[in-house]
Amino acid sequence: MKINSAVFVKGIVRWDDFDLPVLPQVAFIGRSNVGKSSLINHLLNRKKLVKTSGTPGKTQMLNFFLINDSFYLVDLPGYGFAAPKGVRQAWREMIYGYLVNSPDLNLILQLVDIRHEPSKEDKAFTQSLMDAELPFKIVANKSDKLGKNQIAKQSSLIKKILKQTEMPIAHSSMSSQGKAELMTLLEKAIV
């Protein structure tokens, strides 16, 4: 798939505030600072379309990006951020409300950091996706930080801990590892 256009359309704080034209959607989720924004920019061949930050909790809305005038990429707030309890609860309701109720959501890409074992938040989120029978794939991000043997070992560990039947997609925005596989997934998800 070739990306011809990518524009930020809207950020919403309530899933039921969605009032955009109906198009297929692919959502990105993961712990704060796992590299969601960098991955989206990488896939779209843009440097600054999605704002990146070293500060956890930067994304605080459901951010919709219109791609090729034919589908949306949705950047979701990171989970696991040490925000006040009320803020965490509001984000949880916003995220789960969107994921469970959006009829046009065709794929969820859950990012984990390949360098570490999945956190309890990663495990809980994966389990909630499985329980809701939502279409998702695990992306083991930041693979450029490890050697080839470490990538294989960590990918197997992530697969086992998150109780998956398939290996995660090892991805790096720096080396482009996994980009072609992710683009193929996107293409299949938006038909």
C-alpha positions as CSV (number, residue, x, y, z in Angstrom):
1,M,0.0,0.0,0.0
2,K,1.3,3.5,-0.9
3,I,0.5,6.3,1.5
4,N,-0.5,9.3,-0.7
5,S,-2.1,11.5,2.0
6,A,-2.2,11.5,5.8
7,V,-3.9,14.3,7.8
8,F,-4.9,14.8,11.4
9,V,-8.7,15.1,11.4
10,K,-9.9,15.3,15.0
11,G,-9.2,14.4,18.6
12,I,-12.2,13.3,20.7
13,V,-12.5,12.6,24.4
14,R,-15.7,10.6,24.3
15,W,-16.0,7.6,22.0
16,D,-19.7,8.6,21.3
17,D,-18.6,12.0,20.1
18,F,-17.4,10.4,16.8
19,D,-19.1,12.4,14.0
20,L,-16.7,11.7,11.1
21,P,-17.6,10.1,7.8
22,V,-17.8,6.3,8.3
23,L,-14.6,4.6,7.1
24,P,-12.5,1.6,8.3
25,Q,-10.4,2.2,11.3
26,V,-7.1,0.8,12.7
27,A,-6.2,1.7,16.3
28,F,-2.8,1.8,18.0
29,I,-2.5,1.2,21.8
30,G,0.2,0.5,24.3
31,R,1.9,1.6,27.5
32,S,2.9,5.3,27.6
33,N,6.2,5.9,25.8
34,V,6.2,2.6,24.0
35,G,6.5,4.4,20.7
36,K,3.0,4.5,19.3
37,S,3.4,8.0,17.7
38,S,6.8,7.1,16.2
39,L,5.5,3.9,14.8
40,I,2.5,5.7,13.2
41,N,4.8,8.4,11.7
42,H,7.1,5.6,10.4
43,L,4.3,3.7,8.7
44,L,3.0,6.9,7.1
45,N,6.4,8.1,6.0
46,R,6.0,11.3,8.0
47,K,8.3,12.8,10.5
48,K,5.9,14.9,12.6
49,L,2.3,14.2,11.7
50,V,1.8,12.5,15.1
51,K,3.4,14.4,17.9
52,T,6.0,12.4,19.8
53,S,7.1,13.1,23.4
54,G,9.4,11.7,26.0
55,T,6.8,12.7,28.6
56,P,4.3,9.9,29.5
57,G,0.7,10.7,29.0
58,K,1.1,13.1,26.1
59,T,-1.8,11.6,24.1
60,Q,-5.0,12.3,26.0
61,M,-7.6,11.9,23.3
62,L,-8.7,9.5,20.6
63,N,-6.7,11.1,17.7
64,F,-8.0,10.3,14.2
65,F,-5.8,10.6,11.1
66,L,-7.4,10.3,7.7
67,I,-5.2,8.2,5.4
68,N,-5.5,8.2,1.6
69,D,-9.1,9.6,2.1
70,S,-10.1,6.0,2.7
71,F,-9.4,4.9,6.3
72,Y,-8.5,6.2,9.8
73,L,-5.5,5.5,11.9
74,V,-6.5,6.1,15.5
75,D,-3.8,7.0,18.1
76,L,-5.1,6.1,21.6
77,P,-3.8,7.3,24.9
78,G,-1.2,5.1,26.5
79,Y,-2.2,2.9,29.4
80,G,-0.1,2.5,32.6
81,F,0.6,6.2,32.9
82,A,0.7,7.3,36.6
83,A,-2.0,9.8,36.2
84,P,-4.5,10.6,39.1
85,K,-7.0,7.8,39.6
86,G,-9.9,9.8,38.2
87,V,-8.0,10.6,35.0
88,R,-7.0,7.0,34.6
89,Q,-10.6,5.9,35.0
90,A,-11.8,8.4,32.4
91,W,-9.2,7.3,29.9
92,R,-10.1,3.7,30.5
93,E,-13.8,4.4,29.9
94,M,-12.9,6.4,26.8
95,I,-10.6,3.8,25.3
96,Y,-12.7,0.7,26.1
97,G,-15.9,2.5,25.0
98,Y,-14.3,3.2,21.7
99,L,-12.8,-0.2,21.2
100,V,-15.9,-2.2,22.1
101,N,-18.5,0.1,20.4
102,S,-16.9,1.2,17.2
103,P,-18.4,-0.8,14.4
104,D,-15.8,0.4,11.9
105,L,-12.8,-0.7,14.0
106,N,-11.2,-3.5,11.9
107,L,-7.8,-3.9,13.7
108,I,-6.1,-3.0,17.0
109,L,-2.3,-3.0,17.1
110,Q,-1.2,-3.4,20.7
111,L,2.4,-2.2,21.1
112,V,4.8,-3.7,23.7
113,D,8.4,-2.9,24.3
114,I,10.4,-5.9,23.0
115,R,13.2,-5.2,25.5
116,H,11.1,-6.1,28.5
117,E,8.6,-8.7,29.6
118,P,5.1,-7.5,29.1
119,S,3.9,-5.5,32.1
120,K,0.8,-6.4,34.2
121,E,-1.0,-3.6,32.3
122,D,0.1,-5.2,28.9
123,K,-1.2,-8.5,30.1
124,A,-4.5,-7.1,31.4
125,F,-5.1,-5.2,28.2
126,T,-4.3,-8.2,26.0
127,Q,-6.7,-10.3,28.1
128,S,-9.5,-7.6,27.7
129,L,-9.0,-7.7,23.9
130,M,-9.3,-11.5,23.9
131,D,-12.3,-11.4,26.2
132,A,-14.1,-8.9,24.0
133,E,-13.1,-11.0,20.9
134,L,-11.7,-7.9,19.2
135,P,-9.3,-8.2,16.2
136,F,-5.8,-7.4,17.3
137,K,-2.2,-8.1,16.7
138,I,0.8,-7.6,19.1
139,V,3.7,-5.4,17.9
140,A,7.0,-5.8,19.7
141,N,8.4,-2.3,19.2
142,K,11.9,-0.9,19.5
143,S,13.6,-4.1,18.0
144,D,16.6,-2.0,16.8
145,K,17.7,-2.0,20.5
146,L,18.3,-5.8,20.4
147,G,20.4,-8.3,18.4
148,K,18.8,-10.9,16.1
149,N,19.0,-13.7,18.7
150,Q,17.6,-11.5,21.5
151,I,14.7,-10.4,19.2
152,A,13.7,-14.1,18.6
153,K,14.0,-14.9,22.3
154,Q,12.0,-11.8,23.5
155,S,9.4,-12.4,20.8
156,S,8.8,-16.0,22.0
157,L,8.6,-14.7,25.6
158,I,6.1,-12.0,24.7
159,K,4.0,-14.6,22.7
160,K,4.0,-16.9,25.7
161,I,3.3,-14.3,28.4
162,L,0.4,-12.7,26.4
163,K,-1.0,-16.1,25.5
164,Q,-0.9,-15.6,21.8
165,T,-0.9,-18.2,19.1
166,E,1.2,-16.1,16.7
167,M,4.6,-14.4,17.2
168,P,4.4,-10.6,17.6
169,I,5.6,-8.4,14.8
170,A,9.1,-7.2,15.7
171,H,9.2,-3.5,14.6
172,S,11.7,-0.7,14.6
173,S,11.1,2.8,13.3
174,M,14.9,3.2,13.0
175,S,15.7,0.1,10.9
176,S,12.3,-0.4,9.3
177,Q,12.1,-4.0,10.6
178,G,8.5,-5.1,10.5
179,K,7.2,-2.2,8.4
180,A,6.3,-4.3,5.3
181,E,4.4,-6.8,7.5
182,L,2.5,-4.0,9.3
183,M,1.6,-2.3,6.0
184,T,0.2,-5.7,4.7
185,L,-1.9,-6.0,7.9
186,L,-3.2,-2.4,7.4
187,E,-4.1,-3.2,3.8
188,K,-6.0,-6.3,4.7
189,A,-7.8,-4.5,7.6
190,I,-9.2,-1.7,5.5
191,V,-10.9,-3.6,2.7
